[in-house]
């Protein structure tokens, strides 16, 4: 077994536990992200509002993917198939 496969095997249970905890506490995590974003936005006096909003959205999206990882079938490593050019015949 290669080093990468060995690491994946050891990290698998931890990944499942994190996913379960993310599902269990999803509301609290979302609320915390919103509260942190609001605090940072206030302290920077709105100077970076667009960046804070973008970062918060990305964090929420990542949280959703982690919390609902098991709902969409097997984990594909965070990649989605990309549409390529149509096959030529």
C-alpha positions in Angstrom: 0.0 0.0 0.0 1.4 3.4 -1.0 1.9 6.3 1.3 -1.0 8.2 -0.2 -3.4 5.2 0.2 -2.2 4.7 3.8 -2.9 8.4 4.6 -6.4 8.2 3.0 -7.2 5.1 5.0 -6.2 6.8 8.3 -8.0 10.1 7.5 -11.2 8.5 6.3 -12.7 8.0 9.8 -11.8 11.6 10.9 -13.4 13.0 7.7 -16.6 11.1 8.5 -16.6 12.4 12.0 -16.1 16.0 10.9 -18.9 15.6 8.4 -21.2 14.3 11.1 -20.3 17.1 13.5 -20.8 19.6 10.7 -24.3 18.2 10.1 -25.1 18.2 13.7 -24.0 21.8 14.4 -24.7 23.3 11.0 -26.9 26.1 12.3 -24.4 27.2 14.9 -21.6 27.2 12.4 -23.6 29.3 9.9 -24.6 31.8 12.7 -20.9 32.0 13.7 -19.8 32.7 10.2 -22.4 35.5 9.9 -21.5 37.0 13.2 -17.7 37.0 12.4 -18.3 38.5 9.0 -20.5 41.3 10.6 -17.8 42.0 13.2 -15.0 42.2 10.7 -17.1 44.4 8.4 -17.8 46.8 11.2 -14.2 47.0 12.4 -13.0 47.7 8.9 -15.8 50.3 8.5 -17.2 48.6 5.4 -13.9 49.1 3.4 -13.8 45.4 2.5 -17.5 44.5 2.5 -17.4 42.9 -0.9 -14.4 40.7 0.0 -15.9 39.8 3.3 -19.2 38.9 1.7 -17.5 36.7 -0.9 -15.4 34.9 1.7 -18.4 34.3 3.9 -20.3 32.9 0.9 -17.4 30.5 0.0 -17.1 29.4 3.7 -20.8 28.7 3.9 -20.7 26.8 0.6 -17.8 24.7 1.8 -19.6 24.1 5.1 -22.7 22.9 3.2 -20.6 20.5 1.1 -18.9 19.1 4.1 -22.2 18.7 6.1 -24.0 17.1 3.2 -21.2 15.1 1.8 -23.0 11.7 2.2 -26.2 13.0 0.6 -24.6 13.2 -2.9 -23.1 9.8 -3.2 -19.4 9.0 -2.8 -16.9 11.8 -2.2 -15.1 12.7 -5.5 -12.5 14.8 -3.8 -14.3 18.1 -4.3 -14.2 18.0 -8.1 -17.1 18.0 -10.4 -16.9 16.6 -13.9 -16.3 19.4 -16.4 -18.1 19.5 -19.7 -15.6 19.0 -22.5 -15.8 19.3 -26.2 -18.2 16.9 -27.9 -16.6 13.6 -29.0 -15.6 13.6 -32.7 -16.7 10.7 -34.8 
